[in-house]
Amino acid sequence: MTQLYELAPWAFWRVTPPDADPTETKEWLEAFDALVAAEDALTGPTMSIEFAFIEDCWLEATDARGARLFYGLGQAGALRRVTGEPPIDVILGNADGVALTVDGEPYVVPNRNRQGNLARLAITGSSD
């Protein structure tokens, strides 16, 4: 993979004044590449959940970073896949109307997470 600093000599003249030091720019870009790599390492593992809607069902899904993965009505016959950092918090408005698959494995909504047909749960993996 080409590192950003390898492209710097080509692009350097376009974005910097003529008296700028190319060595400093290369060092800055190397530090930037290291920072990006460190950030990628901190994002952690991801998990995929597939929702197969048998009936209409309200769905809210939010990952550990607080990113809203889905917020709305899943219509009967639709299939929706979300990917995020676990645990993924899920609210189902019609838990009997949707089948879940977590990382390719079937997932049954535990009874302890149900209030009637409403379900609230935090999914950390396929074997919760």
C-alpha positions in Angstrom: 0.0 0.0 0.0 1.3 3.4 -0.9 1.9 5.6 2.1 0.8 9.2 2.1 4.4 10.5 2.5 5.4 8.6 -0.6 3.0 10.8 -2.6 4.2 14.0 -0.9 7.1 14.8 -3.3 4.7 14.7 -6.3 2.0 16.8 -4.5 4.3 18.9 -2.4 4.7 21.7 -5.0 0.9 22.0 -5.4 0.0 22.7 -1.8 3.1 24.3 -0.2 5.0 27.5 -0.7 8.2 27.2 -2.8 10.4 27.8 0.3 8.9 25.0 2.4 11.2 22.2 3.5 10.2 18.8 1.9 11.9 16.9 4.7 9.6 18.5 7.4 6.6 17.7 5.2 7.7 14.0 4.8 8.1 13.7 8.6 4.7 15.3 9.2 3.1 12.9 6.7 4.8 9.9 8.3 3.5 11.0 11.7 0.0 11.4 10.2 0.2 7.9 8.7 1.1 6.5 12.1 -1.8 8.3 13.7 -4.2 7.0 11.2 -2.9 3.4 11.7 -3.3 3.8 15.5 -6.8 5.1 15.1 -7.7 2.2 12.9 -6.4 -0.2 15.6 -8.5 1.5 18.3 -11.8 1.1 16.4 -12.0 -2.4 17.6 -13.9 -5.4 16.2 -17.1 -5.1 14.3 -20.2 -7.3 14.4 -22.9 -7.7 11.7 -26.6 -8.2 12.5 -29.1 -9.1 9.8 -32.8 -8.4 10.4 -35.3 -10.4 8.2 -38.7 -8.8 8.7 -41.5 -11.3 8.7 -44.0 -8.6 9.7 -43.6 -4.8 10.1 -41.4 -4.1 13.0 -40.0 -0.9 14.5 -36.2 -1.2 14.8 -33.5 0.9 16.5 -29.9 -0.2 16.5 -27.0 1.7 18.0 -23.4 0.5 18.4 -20.9 1.0 21.2 -19.6 4.3 19.7 -23.2 5.7 19.7 -23.5 5.5 16.0 -27.2 5.0 14.9 -27.1 2.0 12.6 -30.9 1.9 11.9 -33.8 3.9 13.2 -37.2 3.2 11.6 -39.8 0.8 10.5 -38.7 -2.4 8.9 -41.4 -3.6 6.5 -42.5 -7.2 6.1 -40.4 -9.0 3.5 -37.4 -6.6 3.9 -33.9 -7.6 4.8 -31.6 -5.2 6.6 -28.0 -5.7 7.7 -26.1 -3.4 10.0 -22.5 -3.5 11.1 -21.0 -1.8 14.1 -18.8 -2.1 17.2 -20.3 -4.4 19.8 -22.3 -4.3 21.9 -25.1 -3.2 19.6 -28.2 -2.0 21.5 -31.4 -3.1 19.7 -35.0 -2.1 20.3 -37.6 -4.2 18.5 -41.2 -3.0 18.5 -42.6 -6.3 17.2 -40.0 -8.9 18.3 -42.0 -11.8 16.9 -42.1 -10.2 13.5 -38.3 -10.3 12.8 -35.6 -13.0 12.6 -32.1 -12.1 13.6 -28.8 -13.4 12.4 -25.6 -12.3 14.2 -22.3 -12.8 12.4 -24.0 -15.5 10.3 -25.5 -17.4 13.2 -29.2 -17.4 14.1 -30.0 -15.4 17.2 -33.1 -15.9 19.4 -34.2 -12.9 21.4 -34.1 -14.0 25.0 -37.4 -13.9 27.0 -35.8 -11.9 29.7 -35.3 -9.0 27.3 -39.0 -8.9 26.3 -41.9 -6.9 27.6 -44.8 -8.3 25.7 -43.8 -8.0 22.0 -41.3 -5.2 22.7 -37.7 -6.3 23.1 -34.7 -4.3 24.4 -31.3 -6.0 24.3 -27.6 -5.4 23.9 -26.0 -7.9 21.5 -22.4 -8.7 22.1 -22.2 -11.8 19.9 -24.1 -14.7 18.4 -24.1 -16.6 21.7 -25.5 -14.0 24.1 
